[in-house]
Amino acid sequence: MSRPGDLVDAVRARLADTGGEPTGGRVAAAVRAEDRLLGDREVLTLADRLRADFAGAGPLEPVLRSPEVTDVLVNGPDEVWVDAGAGLVRTPIRFPDETSLRRLARRLAATAGRRLDDAAPYVDARLPGGIRLHAVLPPVSPGGTCLSLRLPRRRAFTLEELVAARSVPPAGAELLAALVAARAAFLITGGTGTGKTTLLSGLLSLADPRERLVLVEDAAELRPEHPHVVRLEARPPNVEGAGGVTLHDLVRQALRMRPDRLVVGEVRGAEVADLLAALNTGHDGGCGTLHANTAADVPARLEALGCAAGLTREAVHSQLAAALDVVVHLTREPAGGRRRVAAVCVLRRGPDGLVHARPAVTFTPDGRLIAEPGAADLAGRLQGLWRPP
């Protein structure tokens, strides 16, 4: 008698030859063709498994359906990790072999209209539904095919929910709400996985319902609860290298769409020049996120991006001094993985002509707010809506 795995492989091969979705009837017909007799429950179970292989994410399907999971990382067929908000945890999920994992990676890439094979052994794409896919094939990854899947939030967290999750203390929530109400231009910064997009979505939900929010993103991840949201999403070039639309292109288009708030989901390239120019020409309340290890690193990060976009160092800092008001920096605690606001800084130009991030408020792990030298400047920018602790 053949092993269950042999039957699955045989049925999979028959369905692949005939094409079409692996429905219960087609699976049953393929099983009969293999001279095997299964009950209805076994056929339905086999159909679910094959449907996941043909149209879903195979063994990853259960974790991708979990509303808590934000990242799924596959390091070869025997190692799958997930992040459900408390840091990375290894799961018991396994792929049958490297071939099945490679097949899944190639199919996901094809779903996004991208090529993944020996000639193009890595891909970075967005799947239908908003999942961000990165895949690398051997021999570039000697341990086996690697998949990195970033799942979009099903909904936006409100500021109250972030307070309940201890990401923001109650007094800090009042400060952040004042930041939105005063239409200050701000960036939310932090490392990977610190919750920048989650916090930005929550803050945008506080914007006046009469305002028009134009969101420019590489992949649609921001989900503010707001009645007037316009989304613009970048598009990678096709296999011929044509048809790409960059964030740089979209920021320029957004400025012609009468935005009350221009939002760049993640500032990472030449779009920084257009964003700074926009914030200097009457577009108050603009915001976005930026990868930075500390708040003090933000001016240097923006300088590097601006210079790469063709601006001089002096021009970057001149634009920056007039365009951006505040940096909200997030961190992720090593123990437990809690994401929280660590500091709020004001951006001010120093005697050297360069912009520096001046600490205004520090958030302690136990939820206290400590006023720093820049607190008076921050209170002034927030137009009396907030007073330092």
N, C-alpha and C positions, 0 to 999 in steps of 0.2 A: 504494500500500500504506500502511496506517495505521501510525503510529509506535507503539512498545511502550507508551508512556505512554497513548496513546489506547485501546489494547486493555485495559489495566488499568482505566482509567476506565469503559470500556463494560462490562466484566465486573463491576466493583464495582457499577455501577448496576443490572445485572440481578439480582445476588445481594441487593442491598438491597431490590429490589422483591418478591422471593420470600421473603425472610427465611431464617433458619436459618444454621448454621455453614458457612463456605466449605470444605467437604471437597473432596478431589481429584476425586470424581465430579461434584459440582455445578459445580466450576470448569470441568471438561472440557466439561460440557453447555453452560455459558455461552459457552465459547470456540467450540464448534461453531455455536452460534446466531449468532455474529459472522462465520461463514463463514471461520474461521481453522483451520488444521491445525497442531497442536503435538505434539511427542513427549512421552512420559511424564515425562521429566525436566523439561521446560519447564513442563508442567502442574503438577507437584509444587512447582517453584520459585514459580510464580505463586500456587499455593494457600497456600504458607507466607507469601508477602508479603501476600496478602489476609487471611489469618487474623490476622496481626499488626495489620492495619488495623482489622479488625472486632472482634477480641477481645483483642488484645495492646496493645503500645505503639508499633506502627508502626516507624519507623526507630530508635527508642530501645530496641527489644527486646534487641539484643545486649549493650548496656552494662548494662541492668538485670539481665541474667543473670550478669554478672561478679561473682564473690565479693569482689573487692577494691574495687569502686566503692561509695562511701557517699553521694554526691550527684550528681544530674544536673540541670543548669540549662540551660534553653532560652530564648534571648533573640531570639525571632522565628524564622522558618523557616530562616534561613541561619547560625545561630550556636548551637552546642551545646557545653557545657562539662561535664567530669566531674571528680570528685575521687576518686582511688583511693589516697589516703593520703599523697600528696606535693604537695598543693595542686591548685588548679584548672588543668586543661589543656584547651585547645580541641581538639575532634575534627573530623574531616572529615564528620561526619554532617550531612545536609541534609534538609529536608522539601521535597516538590515545590512547595508554595506555602503561602501563609497559610491558605487554606481547609482544607487537609489538617491543618495544625497545630491550627487552631481546632476542627476536628471531633474530633481526638484529645482535646483538653482537655475538651470538653463530654462526651465519652463517659466519660472517667475520672471526671469529677465525678458523672455519673449513676450510675456503678458504686458510688460512695460514698453514693449517695442524696441528692446535693446538686444544686442548680440553678446553671447557668452560662450566661448569655445577656446580651443588651443591658440587660435590667432588673436583672440581678445579675452585674456584670462581673468579680467576683473570688470565689474560694472557697478555704477552708482545710479540708482533710478528710483522713481516713485511708482508704486503699484496702485491700481484702482482701489479707492477707499482710503488713500492717504498714507499707507505704510511705506516707509522709506527702506529701500533695499540696498545693501552693499554685499557683493559676493566676490570671492577670489577662488580660482581653481588651482589645483596642483599643476605643475611643480612650483608655481609661485608660492603656494602655501603647502609645504612638504608634508604636513600632518593630515592633509585631506582638505576637501572643500570647506571654506569658511563662509558663513552667512551672518549678516548683522541686520536685524529687522527692528526699526524704531516705529512703534505704534502710536498713532495720534490719539489724543484724549477723546473719549466718547462725548464729553461735554466739558464746559468750563467750570472750574471751581470758583465759587464766590469768595469774596474776601472774608466773609464770616466763616466759611468752611476752612480756609487757610489758617484762620485764627484757631479754630477747633483742632486742626492738625498740628498746631504748635509751630507752623512755619513762620507765622507773624504774630507777635504779641498784640494784645488789644490796643495799647498805646501806639504801637507801630502802625496798626491798621488806620488809625486816625491820621497819622502823618502821611501815609501813602494815599489815602483818600483826598487829603488836602492837595497833594501833588497833582492829582487829576483835575480837581476843581479849579485850581489856579492856572491850569493850562500851561504848566511848566514843561519844557522840552527835556526828556530824560531818556537814559539808557538803563536797561536791566542787564547786569553783567554777572559773570560767574563761569565756572568750569562746566564741562559736559555733565549733564544729568543733575544739575543743581535746581532745576525747576523754573528756569527763566521764562519759558513760553507759558507755563501754567500761571505764573504770577502776572505776566503781561495780559493774558486773557482776562484774568479776574479784575485787573485795574481798568481795562478798556470797557468792561461791563458797567463801570461806574460813570462813564462819560455821559454828558447830557443827551437824552434821547433825541433832541433836535439836531444834534451834530451828525455829520456824514463822515464815517470812518472808511478810509481807503487803505486796505491791507495789501502789502507787497511781500510775497513770500517765495522762497525756493520750493517749499512743499507746504500745502495748506494744513497748518497745525494750530493756528490761533482760532479759538472758538468763543469769541465774546458774546454774552447775552445782551444784544443791542439791536434795536429795530432797524438801523440803517447802516449796513455793512456792505462794502463793495470789495470783492477779492480779485487780485491779480496774481497769477502764479507763473513762475518761470517754467521754461520748457527746454529740455536738453536737445541737442541736434540729433537728427536721425542717423541711421547707419551710414548714410552718404556724407554726413557732416554738415547737413543743411537744416534750416528751419529752427535753429535754437533761438530762444528768447531769454535774455539775461535779466537779473535784478536791475542792472544799470539801465536797460531799456525800459523796464516797467516803472521805475521811479520817475523817469521823464514823462511817461504816459500818465501816471497818477497825478502829476502836477497840473495836467490839463483837465482833470475830472472834478474840479472844485472840492477838494478835500478839506473838511474842517480839522481833521487830524490825519496826517500822513504817518503810516506805521510800516516800518520795515522789519519783518519777522526776525531776520538775522543779518546784521551788517557784516559782510565778509569780503567785499571786493570794491570794484570801481564805483559802485552805487553810493559809496560814502561821500564822494564829491558832490553829487546831485542832492543828496540828503542835506548836507551842510548848507549848500546854496539855498535850498528850499526853506530851511529853518531860519535863514537870514533874510528872507523876503516875505515875511508876514504869515508864514504857516506856523502859528503857535500850537503848542500841545503835541508836536510830533514826538514819536518815541520808537523804540525798537530794542533788540537784544544784541549783545556782543560777547564773544568768548574772551574772557580775561581772568587770569589767576587771582589778581587783587584789584581793588578799585584804583590804586595808585598806578597800575599798568595801563589804564584805559587811554590816557592821552598818547602814550607811546604806540599803542595798538592802532589808534585812529591815525596817528602820524604815518605809520608804516603803510596803512591802506591808502591814505590820501596821496602819499608820494608815489605809490605804485600806480595810482590813477592819473598821474601827471601833474599834481600840485607840488609846489615847493613847500619846504618845511615851514617857512614863514606864513605862507598862504593858509596852510592847514590850521596852524594855531590861531591865526587871525579869524578864520571862519569859525573855528571851534569855540573861541572865547565869546563870540556873539550868538552862537547857535544853540549850544547845549547848556542846560542849567544844572542838572542833577544826575548823579550815578547812584543806582540802587544795586548793591552788590550782594549776591547770594553765595552761600557755601553749603557743603554737605558734610555732616559730621562723620568721622571715621567709624565711630561706634554706633551701630543701629541705622546709619544711612539717612538720618533725618535731614531734610532740606529746610533751610531757614534763611531769613534775611540777616546778613551780618553787619551791614553798615550802609549809611546814606552819606554821600559826599557831594559837595558843590564843586563845580569846575570854575577855577579862577586863574586869571593870567598873572604870572609873577613878574618881578623886576627883570628877569632874564628874557622876557618876551614870550615865554612858553607857558602853556596852560598846564595847571596841576590839579589833581583831585585832592581837595581839602576836606578832611573828615568833618562831618557835621553832627552825626549821631551814630553811636555804636550800639548794636543790639547784642546783649549778653545771652549765652545759652539758656539761662533761666528766665528770659523774657523781660529783663530790665532795659531801659533806654538810658544811655549815658551821653550827655551833651559834650560835644567836642568844639574846638576853636571855630569851626565854620557854622555853628548852630545859628548865630545871629544873622549871617548871610542867608541861610536857608529860610529862616522865619521871614526875612524881608522879601524874598522871592515869592513866598507863599501868601503874601498880601494879607497878613493877619489871620489866616485860616488855621494857623498852627503856632503854638508857643513852645519853646524848648523846655525839656524836663528840668 
